[in-house]
Amino acid sequence: MSVTVKAIKPTWANLRKYVKFGIKLYKGNDFYVPPLVVDEIATLSPKKNPAFEHCEAQSFLAYRRGKIVGRITAIINHLVNEKTGKKEMRFGWLDYHYGEDIADALFKAVEDWGRERGCTTIVGPMGFSDMDHEGMLVEGFDEMGTMATIYNYPYYRDDMFRMGYVKDVDWVEYRMKVPDAIPEKYLRIADIVRRKYKLRNIKFTSRKKIKEQYGQPLFELINEAYKDLYGYSQLSPKQIEYYINEYLGIIRLEDVSVVVDENDALVAVGISMPSLSKALRRARGRFLPLGWYHLLRAIRGHSDVVDLLLVAVKPEYQNKGVNALLFTDLIPGYIANGYKYAESNLELEGNESVQKQWEYFERRQHRRRRAWRKEL
C-alpha cells in the first residue's frame, strides 16, 4: 500500500496525535526516554511557543491504510537565515516505522515545502532553537538517553545516506564518574582564577530569587556565550521569559552554580539536575495521573545520575579556567546527593575547549549525534 503524507493544522488534537505517535513507536524500547506530551504540544504550537515570532513551521503525518506510520516537522528560522545569509530550512521531530517508502514520502513533503518557500538547503534534525532536541543518534543505540536528547532507530541513519544526505556536524556525549573528592588540579585552578579575576561563586536559597535576580541575565549570557555555535538561534525577549517560567522553577538549587565578578555581574553559570530519564519512562509522556509523582521523586534527588544541562561562560572569560570554579562548587553537592554518574549534554566533536573540562574525570564517550545536510 502506498504512503500518504498530510500537512496538519497545529490544533491541540492534531498535535497530541502527532506527539503520541512518537511515543508509541518506541513502546518496549529500553533506551528511549519519552517527552511530556503537554510540553511537546506547547513547543509545536504557534499559540504557545514564542519562537514562531521569527520561525514558520509545518508538521506532517504519514499514513498507510489509515494508520499513522511517520511524522516530521519542517521549520524555517528566519532569524538564523538573516544572520547567516542562507536560505536554509530545518527538519525535526522525525519518527517513522521501518520502510524506505515512508522515509522517502516524509522527506519529499518537507523538501517540497521548503523549495516552495525559496529554501536551497535542508539541515537537521534541529528544532526552533537550541533549547529543542537536535542531532540524530548515530552511535550509542544501547544507551539510555536524557530528557534533552533524541532517541531514534539505527535505520534512520541508513535512510539518510540513501536519500543523499551528508554529515554536516557531529555532537558527542560523555558519561562521567562522579569523583569521591574534587580533583586536586581543579582546586588549584579554581583558586588561581578566583584571585586573578576577582570572581566568586554564589548560592541561592530561593528559586524565586534566581528567577528575579538572574533569570534574564542568565539567558542573555547563554545568547552571548553560544552565539557562534552551530545553528544557534538567539533567544528573543519573549523566548527568554518563556524559558525562565518553564525551567527555573523546577531546578534544584544545589545543582546550580553561578559565578559573578566583583561588581556582581554574571560571568558563568552551570545548570544541572537529577536525571529524569527513568521518571519520564515511568510517566510514559503523561503528567497525570501519576507522572507528576515519578518526576517529583526524581527532582527531589531519587537518582544516581546527574544531567549536566548547560555550562555558559562569558566570552572574555572563556578558556581561562572559570569552569573549574563551577565544578569545585558543584561536585561536593553531587557527592552529598549520592550521584554516581554525570551525563554531559551535546558537545560539538571539534570543540576541544569544552571537552577539555572533563579531562580530570573518569569518563567514556558513549553517544554520537549528527546534523545532516542536503542541497535542494
TORGU-512039 format. One record per residue (C-alpha): x, y, z negated; residue in three letters. Coordinates in nm, 2 decimals. Layout:
<nodes>
+--------+--------+--------+------+
:   east :  north :     up : resn :
+--------+--------+--------+------+
:      X :      Y :      Z :  ALA :
...
+--------+--------+--------+------+
</nodes>
This chain:
<nodes>
+--------+--------+--------+------+
:   east :  north :     up : resn :
+--------+--------+--------+------+
:   0.00 :   0.00 :   0.00 :  MET :
:   0.13 :   0.35 :   0.08 :  SER :
:   0.21 :   0.61 :  -0.18 :  VAL :
:   0.01 :   0.93 :  -0.20 :  THR :
:   0.16 :   1.24 :  -0.37 :  VAL :
:  -0.07 :   1.51 :  -0.51 :  LYS :
:   0.01 :   1.85 :  -0.64 :  ALA :
:  -0.16 :   1.90 :  -0.97 :  ILE :
:  -0.31 :   2.21 :  -1.13 :  LYS :
:  -0.15 :   2.29 :  -1.47 :  PRO :
:  -0.46 :   2.23 :  -1.67 :  THR :
:  -0.43 :   2.07 :  -2.02 :  TRP :
:  -0.60 :   1.75 :  -1.89 :  ALA :
:  -0.37 :   1.72 :  -1.59 :  ASN :
:  -0.05 :   1.79 :  -1.78 :  LEU :
:  -0.15 :   1.54 :  -2.05 :  ARG :
:  -0.19 :   1.27 :  -1.79 :  LYS :
:   0.14 :   1.38 :  -1.63 :  TYR :
:   0.33 :   1.37 :  -1.97 :  VAL :
:   0.18 :   1.05 :  -2.09 :  LYS :
:   0.28 :   0.87 :  -1.77 :  PHE :
:   0.64 :   0.94 :  -1.85 :  GLY :
:   0.60 :   0.78 :  -2.20 :  ILE :
:   0.41 :   0.47 :  -2.07 :  LYS :
:   0.67 :   0.40 :  -1.81 :  LEU :
:   0.93 :   0.32 :  -2.09 :  TYR :
:   0.70 :   0.12 :  -2.31 :  LYS :
:   0.90 :  -0.16 :  -2.47 :  GLY :
:   1.24 :   0.00 :  -2.38 :  ASN :
:   1.46 :   0.00 :  -2.69 :  ASP :
:   1.66 :   0.31 :  -2.58 :  PHE :
:   1.40 :   0.56 :  -2.47 :  TYR :
:   1.31 :   0.85 :  -2.70 :  VAL :
:   0.97 :   0.99 :  -2.62 :  PRO :
:   0.89 :   1.36 :  -2.65 :  PRO :
:   0.59 :   1.50 :  -2.83 :  LEU :
:   0.31 :   1.53 :  -2.58 :  VAL :
:   0.20 :   1.87 :  -2.71 :  VAL :
:   0.55 :   2.01 :  -2.67 :  ASP :
:   0.59 :   1.88 :  -2.31 :  GLU :
:   0.25 :   2.02 :  -2.21 :  ILE :
:   0.34 :   2.36 :  -2.35 :  ALA :
:   0.67 :   2.36 :  -2.16 :  THR :
:   0.49 :   2.29 :  -1.83 :  LEU :
:   0.20 :   2.53 :  -1.89 :  SER :
:   0.22 :   2.88 :  -1.74 :  PRO :
:  -0.01 :   2.99 :  -2.02 :  LYS :
:   0.23 :   2.88 :  -2.29 :  LYS :
:   0.59 :   2.89 :  -2.15 :  ASN :
:   0.73 :   3.25 :  -2.11 :  PRO :
:   0.98 :   3.11 :  -1.85 :  ALA :
:   0.70 :   3.14 :  -1.60 :  PHE :
:   0.76 :   3.52 :  -1.60 :  GLU :
:   1.06 :   3.45 :  -1.37 :  HIS :
:   1.00 :   3.09 :  -1.26 :  CYS :
:   0.75 :   2.93 :  -1.04 :  GLU :
:   0.68 :   2.56 :  -1.05 :  ALA :
:   0.46 :   2.28 :  -0.91 :  GLN :
:   0.42 :   1.94 :  -1.07 :  SER :
:   0.33 :   1.63 :  -0.86 :  PHE :
:   0.19 :   1.29 :  -0.93 :  LEU :
:   0.24 :   0.99 :  -0.71 :  ALA :
:  -0.04 :   0.73 :  -0.67 :  TYR :
:  -0.07 :   0.38 :  -0.54 :  ARG :
:  -0.41 :   0.21 :  -0.53 :  ARG :
:  -0.54 :   0.48 :  -0.75 :  GLY :
:  -0.28 :   0.44 :  -1.03 :  LYS :
:  -0.01 :   0.68 :  -1.12 :  ILE :
:   0.33 :   0.54 :  -1.02 :  VAL :
:   0.55 :   0.85 :  -1.04 :  GLY :
:   0.59 :   1.22 :  -1.13 :  ARG :
:   0.82 :   1.51 :  -1.06 :  ILE :
:   0.82 :   1.89 :  -1.10 :  THR :
:   0.96 :   2.14 :  -0.86 :  ALA :
:   1.10 :   2.47 :  -1.01 :  ILE :
:   1.24 :   2.79 :  -0.86 :  ILE :
:   1.42 :   3.00 :  -1.12 :  ASN :
:   1.42 :   3.34 :  -0.96 :  HIS :
:   1.64 :   3.49 :  -1.24 :  LEU :
:   1.92 :   3.24 :  -1.17 :  VAL :
:   1.89 :   3.28 :  -0.79 :  ASN :
:   1.92 :   3.66 :  -0.83 :  GLU :
:   2.23 :   3.62 :  -1.03 :  LYS :
:   2.40 :   3.37 :  -0.80 :  THR :
:   2.26 :   3.50 :  -0.47 :  GLY :
:   2.15 :   3.14 :  -0.38 :  LYS :
:   1.82 :   3.01 :  -0.25 :  LYS :
:   1.81 :   2.72 :  -0.48 :  GLU :
:   1.53 :   2.51 :  -0.63 :  MET :
:   1.54 :   2.26 :  -0.91 :  ARG :
:   1.36 :   1.93 :  -0.98 :  PHE :
:   1.28 :   1.79 :  -1.32 :  GLY :
:   1.06 :   1.56 :  -1.52 :  TRP :
:   1.14 :   1.28 :  -1.27 :  LEU :
:   1.00 :   0.94 :  -1.36 :  ASP :
:   0.87 :   0.66 :  -1.14 :  TYR :
:   0.82 :   0.29 :  -1.11 :  HIS :
:   1.08 :   0.09 :  -0.92 :  TYR :
:   1.03 :   0.14 :  -0.54 :  GLY :
:   1.21 :   0.32 :  -0.27 :  GLU :
:   0.89 :   0.44 :  -0.12 :  ASP :
:   0.78 :   0.60 :  -0.44 :  ILE :
:   1.11 :   0.79 :  -0.48 :  ALA :
:   1.10 :   0.90 :  -0.11 :  ASP :
:   0.75 :   1.03 :  -0.14 :  ALA :
:   0.81 :   1.22 :  -0.46 :  LEU :
:   1.12 :   1.39 :  -0.32 :  PHE :
:   0.96 :   1.46 :   0.01 :  LYS :
:   0.69 :   1.65 :  -0.18 :  ALA :
:   0.93 :   1.87 :  -0.38 :  VAL :
:   1.17 :   1.93 :  -0.09 :  GLU :
:   0.89 :   2.04 :   0.14 :  ASP :
:   0.75 :   2.27 :  -0.13 :  TRP :
:   1.10 :   2.43 :  -0.17 :  GLY :
:   1.15 :   2.47 :   0.21 :  ARG :
:   0.81 :   2.64 :   0.24 :  GLU :
:   0.94 :   2.90 :  -0.01 :  ARG :
:   1.27 :   2.96 :   0.16 :  GLY :
:   1.50 :   2.73 :  -0.05 :  CYS :
:   1.81 :   2.59 :   0.11 :  THR :
:   1.93 :   2.37 :  -0.17 :  THR :
:   1.78 :   2.14 :  -0.44 :  ILE :
:   1.95 :   2.05 :  -0.77 :  VAL :
:   1.85 :   1.85 :  -1.07 :  GLY :
:   1.72 :   1.72 :  -1.29 :  PRO :
:   1.70 :   2.05 :  -1.46 :  MET :
:   1.43 :   2.25 :  -1.64 :  GLY :
:   1.33 :   2.61 :  -1.66 :  PHE :
:   1.62 :   2.69 :  -1.89 :  SER :
:   1.90 :   2.51 :  -2.08 :  ASP :
:   1.65 :   2.46 :  -2.37 :  MET :
:   1.48 :   2.20 :  -2.15 :  ASP :
:   1.61 :   1.85 :  -2.08 :  HIS :
:   1.86 :   1.82 :  -1.80 :  GLU :
:   2.10 :   1.57 :  -1.65 :  GLY :
:   2.01 :   1.22 :  -1.51 :  MET :
:   2.16 :   0.94 :  -1.71 :  LEU :
:   2.42 :   0.76 :  -1.50 :  VAL :
:   2.62 :   0.58 :  -1.78 :  GLU :
:   2.51 :   0.45 :  -2.12 :  GLY :
:   2.17 :   0.29 :  -2.04 :  PHE :
:   2.21 :   0.07 :  -2.35 :  ASP :
:   2.25 :   0.37 :  -2.59 :  GLU :
:   1.95 :   0.53 :  -2.77 :  MET :
:   1.92 :   0.89 :  -2.66 :  GLY :
:   1.84 :   1.20 :  -2.86 :  THR :
:   1.54 :   1.43 :  -2.87 :  MET :
:   1.73 :   1.67 :  -2.65 :  ALA :
:   1.82 :   1.43 :  -2.37 :  THR :
:   1.67 :   1.24 :  -2.08 :  ILE :
:   1.64 :   0.86 :  -2.05 :  TYR :
:   1.60 :   0.70 :  -1.71 :  ASN :
:   1.63 :   0.36 :  -1.55 :  TYR :
:   1.95 :   0.28 :  -1.35 :  PRO :
:   1.76 :   0.26 :  -1.02 :  TYR :
:   1.71 :   0.63 :  -1.03 :  TYR :
:   2.09 :   0.68 :  -0.98 :  ARG :
:   2.09 :   0.43 :  -0.68 :  ASP :
:   1.80 :   0.61 :  -0.52 :  ASP :
:   1.97 :   0.95 :  -0.54 :  MET :
:   2.27 :   0.82 :  -0.35 :  PHE :
:   2.04 :   0.65 :  -0.09 :  ARG :
:   1.84 :   0.97 :  -0.04 :  MET :
:   2.16 :   1.17 :   0.04 :  GLY :
:   2.21 :   1.35 :  -0.30 :  TYR :
:   2.56 :   1.41 :  -0.42 :  VAL :
:   2.71 :   1.48 :  -0.76 :  LYS :
:   2.71 :   1.85 :  -0.85 :  ASP :
:   2.83 :   1.83 :  -1.21 :  VAL :
:   2.85 :   1.57 :  -1.48 :  ASP :
:   2.80 :   1.61 :  -1.86 :  TRP :
:   2.94 :   1.37 :  -2.12 :  VAL :
:   2.83 :   1.30 :  -2.47 :  GLU :
:   3.01 :   1.17 :  -2.78 :  TYR :
:   2.92 :   0.97 :  -3.08 :  ARG :
:   3.15 :   1.05 :  -3.37 :  MET :
:   3.20 :   0.90 :  -3.71 :  LYS :
:   3.14 :   1.15 :  -3.99 :  VAL :
:   3.47 :   1.15 :  -4.19 :  PRO :
:   3.49 :   1.09 :  -4.56 :  ASP :
:   3.65 :   1.43 :  -4.60 :  ALA :
:   3.72 :   1.74 :  -4.40 :  ILE :
:   4.02 :   1.67 :  -4.17 :  PRO :
:   4.32 :   1.84 :  -4.31 :  GLU :
:   4.41 :   2.02 :  -3.99 :  LYS :
:   4.06 :   2.17 :  -3.97 :  TYR :
:   4.11 :   2.31 :  -4.32 :  LEU :
:   4.44 :   2.47 :  -4.22 :  ARG :
:   4.30 :   2.62 :  -3.90 :  ILE :
:   3.99 :   2.75 :  -4.07 :  ALA :
:   4.19 :   2.92 :  -4.34 :  ASP :
:   4.42 :   3.09 :  -4.08 :  ILE :
:   4.12 :   3.20 :  -3.87 :  VAL :
:   3.92 :   3.33 :  -4.17 :  ARG :
:   4.21 :   3.55 :  -4.29 :  ARG :
:   4.33 :   3.66 :  -3.94 :  LYS :
:   3.99 :   3.78 :  -3.81 :  TYR :
:   3.83 :   3.86 :  -4.15 :  LYS :
:   3.55 :   3.61 :  -4.09 :  LEU :
:   3.32 :   3.43 :  -4.34 :  ARG :
:   3.05 :   3.17 :  -4.34 :  ASN :
:   2.71 :   3.25 :  -4.48 :  ILE :
:   2.44 :   3.01 :  -4.60 :  LYS :
:   2.07 :   3.07 :  -4.63 :  PHE :
:   1.82 :   2.96 :  -4.88 :  THR :
:   1.52 :   3.05 :  -4.67 :  SER :
:   1.42 :   2.97 :  -4.31 :  ARG :
:   1.22 :   3.29 :  -4.31 :  LYS :
:   1.53 :   3.49 :  -4.38 :  LYS :
:   1.72 :   3.32 :  -4.09 :  ILE :
:   1.44 :   3.40 :  -3.85 :  LYS :
:   1.41 :   3.76 :  -3.97 :  GLU :
:   1.78 :   3.84 :  -4.01 :  GLN :
:   1.95 :   3.63 :  -3.74 :  TYR :
:   1.68 :   3.48 :  -3.52 :  GLY :
:   1.71 :   3.75 :  -3.24 :  GLN :
:   2.09 :   3.79 :  -3.27 :  PRO :
:   2.13 :   3.41 :  -3.26 :  LEU :
:   1.97 :   3.36 :  -2.93 :  PHE :
:   2.14 :   3.67 :  -2.79 :  GLU :
:   2.47 :   3.51 :  -2.89 :  LEU :
:   2.36 :   3.19 :  -2.70 :  ILE :
:   2.29 :   3.41 :  -2.40 :  ASN :
:   2.63 :   3.57 :  -2.43 :  GLU :
:   2.83 :   3.25 :  -2.50 :  ALA :
:   2.66 :   3.03 :  -2.23 :  TYR :
:   2.62 :   3.29 :  -1.95 :  LYS :
:   2.89 :   3.14 :  -1.73 :  ASP :
:   2.79 :   2.78 :  -1.78 :  LEU :
:   2.65 :   2.57 :  -1.50 :  TYR :
:   2.29 :   2.67 :  -1.41 :  GLY :
:   2.24 :   2.88 :  -1.73 :  TYR :
:   1.93 :   3.10 :  -1.72 :  SER :
:   1.94 :   3.40 :  -1.95 :  GLN :
:   1.67 :   3.38 :  -2.21 :  LEU :
:   1.42 :   3.67 :  -2.19 :  SER :
:   1.30 :   3.86 :  -2.50 :  PRO :
:   0.97 :   3.66 :  -2.48 :  LYS :
:   1.16 :   3.33 :  -2.45 :  GLN :
:   1.37 :   3.42 :  -2.75 :  ILE :
:   1.06 :   3.49 :  -2.95 :  GLU :
:   0.91 :   3.16 :  -2.83 :  TYR :
:   1.21 :   2.96 :  -2.94 :  TYR :
:   1.25 :   3.14 :  -3.27 :  ILE :
:   0.90 :   3.03 :  -3.36 :  ASN :
:   0.94 :   2.69 :  -3.21 :  GLU :
:   1.26 :   2.57 :  -3.37 :  TYR :
:   1.39 :   2.79 :  -3.65 :  LEU :
:   1.10 :   2.69 :  -3.87 :  GLY :
:   1.20 :   2.32 :  -3.88 :  ILE :
:   1.58 :   2.32 :  -3.92 :  ILE :
:   1.74 :   2.20 :  -4.24 :  ARG :
:   1.93 :   2.49 :  -4.39 :  LEU :
:   2.23 :   2.28 :  -4.50 :  GLU :
:   2.27 :   2.16 :  -4.14 :  ASP :
:   2.32 :   2.52 :  -4.01 :  VAL :
:   2.64 :   2.72 :  -4.03 :  SER :
:   2.67 :   3.09 :  -3.94 :  VAL :
:   3.00 :   3.28 :  -3.91 :  VAL :
:   3.00 :   3.66 :  -3.94 :  VAL :
:   3.27 :   3.93 :  -3.92 :  ASP :
:   3.35 :   4.19 :  -4.19 :  GLU :
:   3.05 :   4.40 :  -4.06 :  ASN :
:   2.81 :   4.11 :  -4.09 :  ASP :
:   2.79 :   4.08 :  -3.71 :  ALA :
:   2.72 :   3.73 :  -3.58 :  LEU :
:   3.03 :   3.57 :  -3.44 :  VAL :
:   2.94 :   3.20 :  -3.42 :  ALA :
:   2.66 :   2.95 :  -3.51 :  VAL :
:   2.64 :   2.58 :  -3.53 :  GLY :
:   2.30 :   2.42 :  -3.55 :  ILE :
:   2.25 :   2.05 :  -3.62 :  SER :
:   1.97 :   1.85 :  -3.77 :  MET :
:   1.89 :   1.49 :  -3.87 :  PRO :
:   1.83 :   1.27 :  -3.57 :  SER :
:   1.46 :   1.25 :  -3.48 :  LEU :
:   1.51 :   0.97 :  -3.23 :  SER :
:   1.38 :   0.68 :  -3.44 :  LYS :
:   1.10 :   0.90 :  -3.58 :  ALA :
:   0.99 :   1.00 :  -3.23 :  LEU :
:   0.99 :   0.64 :  -3.12 :  ARG :
:   0.76 :   0.55 :  -3.41 :  ARG :
:   0.54 :   0.85 :  -3.33 :  ALA :
:   0.52 :   0.74 :  -2.96 :  ARG :
:   0.47 :   1.10 :  -2.85 :  GLY :
:   0.18 :   1.17 :  -3.09 :  ARG :
:   0.18 :   1.41 :  -3.38 :  PHE :
:  -0.14 :   1.27 :  -3.51 :  LEU :
:  -0.24 :   1.06 :  -3.69 :  PRO :
:   0.10 :   0.96 :  -3.84 :  LEU :
:   0.36 :   1.11 :  -3.61 :  GLY :
:   0.40 :   1.40 :  -3.84 :  TRP :
:   0.48 :   1.17 :  -4.13 :  TYR :
:   0.77 :   1.00 :  -3.94 :  HIS :
:   0.91 :   1.33 :  -3.82 :  LEU :
:   0.88 :   1.49 :  -4.17 :  LEU :
:   1.07 :   1.20 :  -4.33 :  ARG :
:   1.35 :   1.24 :  -4.07 :  ALA :
:   1.37 :   1.61 :  -4.11 :  ILE :
:   1.40 :   1.57 :  -4.48 :  ARG :
:   1.70 :   1.35 :  -4.44 :  GLY :
:   1.60 :   0.99 :  -4.39 :  HIS :
:   1.85 :   0.93 :  -4.12 :  SER :
:   2.21 :   0.83 :  -4.10 :  ASP :
:   2.27 :   1.02 :  -3.78 :  VAL :
:   2.30 :   1.40 :  -3.73 :  VAL :
:   2.25 :   1.56 :  -3.39 :  ASP :
:   2.48 :   1.85 :  -3.31 :  LEU :
:   2.23 :   2.06 :  -3.11 :  LEU :
:   2.45 :   2.35 :  -3.02 :  LEU :
:   2.76 :   2.55 :  -3.10 :  VAL :
:   2.79 :   2.90 :  -2.98 :  ALA :
:   3.08 :   3.13 :  -3.03 :  VAL :
:   3.11 :   3.50 :  -2.92 :  LYS :
:   3.33 :   3.51 :  -2.60 :  PRO :
:   3.60 :   3.72 :  -2.76 :  GLU :
:   3.64 :   3.46 :  -3.03 :  TYR :
:   3.64 :   3.15 :  -2.82 :  GLN :
:   3.95 :   2.92 :  -2.82 :  ASN :
:   4.07 :   3.09 :  -3.14 :  LYS :
:   3.97 :   2.81 :  -3.39 :  GLY :
:   3.64 :   2.96 :  -3.50 :  VAL :
:   3.48 :   2.61 :  -3.45 :  ASN :
:   3.69 :   2.49 :  -3.75 :  ALA :
:   3.51 :   2.74 :  -3.97 :  LEU :
:   3.18 :   2.59 :  -3.86 :  LEU :
:   3.27 :   2.23 :  -3.93 :  PHE :
:   3.46 :   2.28 :  -4.25 :  THR :
:   3.13 :   2.43 :  -4.37 :  ASP :
:   2.90 :   2.16 :  -4.22 :  LEU :
:   3.10 :   1.84 :  -4.30 :  ILE :
:   3.06 :   1.85 :  -4.68 :  PRO :
:   2.68 :   1.87 :  -4.63 :  GLY :
:   2.69 :   1.58 :  -4.38 :  TYR :
:   2.87 :   1.37 :  -4.63 :  ILE :
:   2.63 :   1.46 :  -4.91 :  ALA :
:   2.33 :   1.39 :  -4.70 :  ASN :
:   2.46 :   1.04 :  -4.61 :  GLY :
:   2.51 :   1.09 :  -4.24 :  TYR :
:   2.74 :   0.83 :  -4.10 :  LYS :
:   2.75 :   0.94 :  -3.73 :  TYR :
:   2.71 :   1.26 :  -3.53 :  ALA :
:   2.58 :   1.29 :  -3.18 :  GLU :
:   2.71 :   1.57 :  -2.96 :  SER :
:   2.49 :   1.74 :  -2.71 :  ASN :
:   2.57 :   1.76 :  -2.34 :  LEU :
:   2.92 :   1.89 :  -2.26 :  GLU :
:   3.04 :   1.96 :  -1.90 :  LEU :
:   3.30 :   1.70 :  -1.83 :  GLU :
:   3.56 :   1.97 :  -1.73 :  GLY :
:   3.50 :   2.18 :  -2.04 :  ASN :
:   3.82 :   2.08 :  -2.23 :  GLU :
:   3.79 :   2.36 :  -2.49 :  SER :
:   3.46 :   2.22 :  -2.61 :  VAL :
:   3.57 :   1.86 :  -2.62 :  GLN :
:   3.89 :   1.96 :  -2.79 :  LYS :
:   3.69 :   2.04 :  -3.11 :  GLN :
:   3.63 :   1.67 :  -3.16 :  TRP :
:   4.00 :   1.56 :  -3.14 :  GLU :
:   4.02 :   1.52 :  -3.52 :  TYR :
:   3.72 :   1.28 :  -3.53 :  PHE :
:   3.70 :   0.91 :  -3.46 :  GLU :
:   3.48 :   0.92 :  -3.15 :  ARG :
:   3.37 :   0.75 :  -2.83 :  ARG :
:   3.23 :   0.89 :  -2.51 :  GLN :
:   2.91 :   0.68 :  -2.47 :  HIS :
:   2.68 :   0.86 :  -2.22 :  ARG :
:   2.72 :   1.05 :  -1.90 :  ARG :
:   2.46 :   1.25 :  -1.72 :  ARG :
:   2.46 :   1.41 :  -1.37 :  ARG :
:   2.31 :   1.70 :  -1.18 :  ALA :
:   2.26 :   1.61 :  -0.82 :  TRP :
:   2.26 :   1.84 :  -0.52 :  ARG :
:   2.12 :   1.82 :  -0.16 :  LYS :
:   2.11 :   2.07 :   0.12 :  GLU :
:   1.75 :   2.11 :   0.25 :  LEU :
+--------+--------+--------+------+
</nodes>
